């Protein structure tokens, strides 16, 4: 698991064509992260892999902020916008957080210069609030 939202399964065998992945929780919903398609089953599944595509799944009930495009460096990506990947749970709800600071100073500590937001999807409404 990468945090509480992402399950990333490594490919550890050379020339592997598939890996056995455990999607935990019989009552959980999981989404294929790249296709953003709900997985039809949980439990242990055989997932096809390639050199370019390792298995990544997002847990239902989570919101993940992502940059809309990759960049050469974090400095280059400062002005790149975010999008939210909202993966609904069994009750059609999701929550997530985003923390941002300037990335190079201690202003977050000394002057409280940072952004910390909580995202909530509930009753078909996506809202953002101060998380601290």
N, C-alpha and C positions, 0 to 999 in steps of 0.2 A: 504494500500500500504506500502511496505517496500522499501523505496527509490523510484526511478522512474521505476524500472525494475520488481519488484516482487509484486504480489498480493497474500496475504496469508489470507485465510478465516478461522476464528476460528469455532470450533464446540462447541456450548454453551449449547446444550441440552443433557441430559443423554440418552444413548442408541439411539442416532440419527443414522439413516441409510442413510440420504441424507441431504444436505443443499442447500439453494437457494443462488447462487453466481451471482453477477452482474459483467460481463466482460464489462467494459465501452468502448465506442467509436465504432460506426458502421463501421468506416474505419480502425480500429485497427486490428492487428493480435495478437492472444494470443496462447501460447503453454502450454500444460500440462508439468509442470517442471520435474516431475519424469519420465514420459514416453518420454519426448521431442517430443511430437506429436502436430501438429498444431490443435487447436480447430476449428471445422467446423462452429461454430456460435459464435456470441457475444450477449450481452444483458443478461437477467436473465436466468440462467440455473440451473437445479437440478443436483447436483453432488453427487454421492455415497460417503460415508465416512465410515471409520472403526476407531478403536482405534489407529491403526498404521499409518493411512493415512488421513491427513487433506489436503484440497485443496490448492495447490500452483501453480501459473501460472506466466509465464514470458512474458512480453510485447515484441512484435516484435519491432525490431530496437535497441535492447540492447545486450550488451556483459557482461557476468558475469564471473569473475575469481573465480574458486573453487579449493580447495585442492582436490587431487585425492582420498584421504582416510581420514576418521576421526581418531582422535588420543585421547590419554588420557589427554593431556594438550597442550596449545599453545607452550610451550617449547619443548615438544616431537615432534611437527609437523613442526618445523623450516625447516627441510630438505625434507619435503614432497612436491612433485612437484604440480604445478597448471595445470588445464585444463581450457579452455575457452568455456562457453556455449554461442554460437552465435545464437540469435533468429532474423531472418530476418524480416524486415518490408515489406510493399507493394511494395517498390522499390528495394527489395533484398539488403538492406543496414542495418548496425548495428554499434553502437558505445558503448564504455564502458571504465571504468577507473580502475586502481589498484594502491593503495597507500600502501607502506610497510615501516616500520622502525624497529629498533631492539626490540621494544615492552617493554623496561624497563628503558631506559635512556631519557635524554632530548637532546641527540645529534642531533635529527631532528631539534630542535629549535636553539641551539647554534652553531652547525657546519654544518647545512643543510645536515645531513646524513640520507637521506631517498630516496625512489624510488617512483616516481609518473609517471605512464605510461598511455597513451591513446591508446585504440585499436579501429581500424576502419576496417570494412568490406565493401568494395565498388568495384563494377565491378569484383566480384569473387576473390578479393585480400584482404587478411587479413594483416594489417600492424600495427606496434607498434611504437609510437613516444613519446618523452618526453612531459608530460602534463603540466609542469609548465613553 
